[in-house]
Amino acid sequence: MTHLIERFTEILKKGRYNSQTIAAYRNAIFVFYNHFRDLPQSKITDELVSNYLRELSEKKGGSTDAAKQAGKAIKLFYEVIFKRKLGIKASGEMKEDTLPEILTENEVQSIISVLDNPKHKALMATIYSVGLKLSDILVMKVEDIDLDTRIIMVPPSKTEKGRKLKIPRKLIPILVAYFDKHKPQELLFVGEKGKPYSPRSVQLVFQQALVKAAISKNATVHTLRHSYAVHCLERGMDIHLLKEILGHKYLQTTSIYYQLAQIDLTNIRSPFEDLQIS
């Protein structure tokens, strides 16, 4: 990858870019590829780049300037080196005409089922079961989960508000198995030697599960959240409720899932069914 970055640098020098911009763009690409160094180029999807830029913004205290500069560098790099236009804005936001990949319920089941490690199974199952972002779950603490009341507290982030969600009953034994073996103390999920779990490590676990489950879609960990949203709509959940569960500020953000949901109106239950009429 170094030779491609050098080639990119030469292209910038021949263009109308000053030395400061060239240095900033070059550094942004180095940091970007170091972050994804364990993933093949074919697995670095638009959505993964979008998540990377959003997380970069949060790490910079919510400042969008650093993320936008990195976004401009990455978008330009892909255009001049790979002849590929990313379906994202420089800020990391997905363009409206770029719909995310979605897994079927059977595919989600297969991915979680092939995970033998209790920590990996609990991590992926929790993300899907309540529609979490990876950045949400990696900062979540043990105290944020109450198995007796089946309540999980999602901490607020720079882009989403905190919320209290219900844990599905089927998730309880998966979490119990994880707690019994790994006994987390502070953070809910930690990496090796008690260090915080890195997003890259989680993505690698997910990619390995995709291969093991024989699923060829360009999916990422965030695809689990997208899939949860679509599956909820297909089961008849009101979009306003889904908005609150996902922590979205605006309904238009949630409404994109309507374009992906395969909703059979004949399966929607009418409130008339519950009326006591004699």
C-alpha positions in Angstrom: 0.0 0.0 0.0 3.0 2.3 0.6 3.7 2.5 -3.1 0.1 3.6 -3.8 0.4 6.4 -1.2 3.7 7.5 -2.9 2.0 7.5 -6.2 -0.9 9.5 -4.7 1.6 12.0 -3.3 3.2 12.5 -6.7 -0.2 13.1 -8.3 -0.9 15.8 -5.6 2.4 17.5 -6.3 1.5 17.8 -10.0 -1.8 19.3 -9.1 -2.7 22.6 -7.4 -2.1 21.4 -3.9 0.3 23.3 -1.5 2.9 21.4 0.6 0.8 21.7 3.7 -2.3 20.1 2.1 -0.2 17.4 0.5 1.4 16.5 3.9 -2.1 16.5 5.6 -3.6 14.3 2.9 -0.7 11.9 2.9 -0.8 11.5 6.7 -4.6 11.0 6.6 -4.2 8.1 4.1 -1.4 6.5 6.2 -3.6 6.6 9.3 -6.6 5.3 7.4 -4.8 2.3 6.0 -3.1 1.6 9.3 -6.6 1.4 10.8 -7.7 -1.2 8.2 -4.3 -2.9 7.8 -5.7 -6.3 8.5 -8.6 -6.0 6.0 -8.2 -6.6 2.2 -9.0 -3.7 0.0 -12.1 -5.5 -1.3 -13.6 -5.5 2.2 -13.2 -1.8 2.8 -16.7 -0.7 1.8 -18.2 2.8 1.6 -20.1 2.1 4.8 -16.9 1.1 6.6 -15.2 4.3 5.5 -18.3 6.3 6.6 -18.1 4.7 10.1 -14.3 5.4 10.3 -14.8 9.1 9.6 -17.7 9.4 12.1 -15.6 7.7 14.8 -12.7 10.0 13.9 -14.9 13.0 14.4 -16.0 11.7 17.8 -12.4 11.1 18.8 -11.6 14.7 18.0 -14.2 15.9 20.5 -17.0 16.2 17.9 -15.0 18.4 15.6 -15.9 17.8 12.0 -12.9 19.6 10.5 -10.4 16.8 11.0 -12.9 14.2 9.7 -13.8 16.3 6.7 -10.1 16.8 5.8 -9.5 13.1 6.1 -12.7 12.4 4.2 -11.5 14.7 1.3 -8.2 12.9 1.2 -9.7 9.4 1.2 -12.3 10.3 -1.4 -9.6 11.8 -3.7 -7.3 8.8 -3.1 -10.0 6.4 -4.2 -10.8 8.5 -7.2 -7.3 8.9 -8.6 -5.8 5.5 -7.5 -8.7 3.1 -7.8 -10.9 5.1 -10.2 -13.8 4.6 -7.7 -16.1 7.2 -6.3 -17.1 6.6 -2.7 -20.8 7.0 -2.0 -20.1 9.3 1.0 -19.7 12.9 1.8 -16.4 14.3 3.1 -17.9 14.4 6.6 -18.6 10.7 6.5 -22.3 10.9 5.9 -23.6 8.4 3.4 -25.1 9.9 0.3 -28.9 9.6 0.0 -28.7 7.4 -3.1 -26.4 4.9 -1.4 -28.4 2.3 0.3 -26.6 0.0 2.9 -26.3 -3.7 2.6 -28.8 -5.7 4.5 -28.6 -9.3 5.9 -31.7 -11.5 6.0 -32.8 -12.9 9.4 -31.5 -16.3 8.4 -28.1 -14.8 7.6 -27.9 -13.0 10.9 -28.8 -16.2 12.6 -26.0 -18.1 10.7 -23.4 -15.4 11.6 -24.1 -15.5 15.3 -24.4 -19.3 15.3 -21.0 -19.9 13.9 -19.3 -17.9 16.6 -17.9 -20.4 19.2 -16.2 -17.8 21.4 -18.8 -16.7 24.1 -17.5 -13.1 24.0 -17.7 -12.9 20.2 -21.2 -14.4 20.2 -22.4 -12.1 23.0 -21.0 -9.1 21.3 -22.6 -9.7 17.9 -25.8 -10.9 19.4 -26.1 -7.8 21.6 -25.4 -5.4 18.7 -28.1 -7.0 16.5 -30.7 -7.6 19.3 -31.2 -3.9 20.1 -29.7 -2.3 17.0 -26.5 -0.8 18.5 -23.6 0.9 16.8 -20.2 -0.6 17.4 -19.0 2.6 19.0 -22.0 2.3 21.5 -21.1 -1.1 22.7 -17.4 -0.6 23.0 -17.8 2.1 25.6 -20.7 0.3 27.4 -20.0 -0.8 31.0 -21.1 -3.8 32.9 -23.3 -1.6 35.1 -25.2 -0.5 32.0 -26.8 -4.0 31.8 -29.4 -5.4 34.3 -30.2 -9.0 33.5 -33.0 -9.1 36.2 -35.0 -6.3 34.7 -33.7 -7.0 31.2 -32.7 -3.3 30.7 -29.7 -2.1 28.8 -28.6 1.6 29.1 -27.1 3.0 25.9 -24.8 5.9 26.7 -25.2 9.2 24.7 -22.7 9.9 22.0 -21.8 13.0 20.0 -24.4 12.1 17.3 -27.0 10.2 19.3 -28.9 10.5 22.5 -28.7 8.0 25.3 -31.6 5.6 25.8 -32.9 2.7 27.8 -33.8 -0.4 25.9 -35.3 -3.8 26.7 -33.1 -6.9 26.3 -34.7 -9.8 24.4 -35.2 -12.9 26.5 -33.2 -15.0 24.0 -30.1 -12.8 24.6 -30.0 -13.5 28.3 -28.4 -17.0 28.2 -25.9 -15.8 25.7 -24.9 -12.9 28.0 -24.8 -15.2 31.0 -22.5 -17.7 29.3 -20.2 -14.7 28.4 -20.2 -13.4 32.0 -19.5 -16.8 33.5 -16.5 -17.4 31.3 -14.9 -13.9 30.9 -16.2 -12.1 34.1 -15.9 -8.5 32.8 -15.3 -6.0 35.5 -15.8 -2.4 34.1 -16.2 -2.3 30.4 -18.8 -4.7 29.1 -16.5 -6.0 26.3 -12.8 -5.9 26.5 -10.0 -7.0 24.3 -6.8 -8.9 25.1 -5.2 -8.3 28.5 -8.1 -6.2 29.7 -7.6 -3.4 27.1 -10.5 -1.7 25.4 -11.7 -3.7 22.3 -10.6 -2.0 19.1 -13.2 -1.6 16.3 -10.7 -3.2 13.9 -10.6 -6.4 16.0 -14.4 -6.6 16.1 -14.6 -6.1 12.4 -12.1 -8.9 11.8 -14.2 -11.3 14.0 -17.3 -10.3 12.0 -15.5 -10.9 8.6 -14.3 -14.3 9.8 -17.9 -15.2 10.8 -19.1 -14.1 7.3 -16.6 -16.5 5.7 -17.5 -19.3 8.1 -21.2 -18.8 7.5 -20.6 -18.8 3.7 -22.1 -15.3 3.2 -20.6 -13.3 0.4 -22.3 -9.9 1.0 -20.1 -6.8 1.6 -21.4 -6.6 5.1 -19.7 -5.0 8.2 -20.5 -5.0 11.9 -22.7 -1.9 11.3 -24.8 -4.0 8.8 -26.2 -5.8 11.9 -27.7 -2.5 13.0 -29.1 -1.7 9.6 -30.5 -5.2 9.3 -32.2 -4.9 12.8 -33.9 -1.7 11.7 -35.2 -3.3 8.4 -36.4 -6.4 10.2 -38.2 -4.4 12.8 -40.1 -2.5 10.1 -40.9 -5.7 8.3 -42.4 -7.0 11.5 -44.7 -4.0 11.8 -42.8 -1.7 14.2 -43.8 1.9 14.0 -41.0 4.0 12.4 -41.3 6.6 15.2 -40.6 4.0 17.8 -37.7 2.6 15.7 -36.3 6.2 15.6 -36.2 6.3 19.4 -34.7 2.8 19.7 -31.9 3.7 17.2 -31.3 7.1 18.9 -31.7 9.1 15.7 -32.3 12.8 15.9 -34.3 13.0 12.8 -37.1 10.8 11.3 -35.6 11.2 7.8 -32.5 9.3 9.0 -34.7 6.4 10.0 -36.9 6.6 7.0 -34.2 5.3 4.7 -34.9 1.8 6.0 -38.4 1.9 4.4 -36.7 1.7 1.0 -35.1 -1.6 2.1 -37.9 -3.3 4.0 -40.0 -5.9 2.3 -43.3 -5.2 4.1 -46.3 -7.5 3.5 -49.3 -5.4 4.5 -51.4 -8.6 4.7 -49.4 -9.7 7.8 -50.0 -6.4 9.8 -52.2 -7.1 12.8 -55.2 -4.8 13.1 -56.1 -3.3 16.6 -59.6 -4.5 15.9 -58.3 -8.0 16.7 -58.0 -7.0 20.4 -61.4 -5.4 20.8 -63.8 -7.2 23.1 -67.0 -7.1 21.0 -70.0 -9.1 22.0 
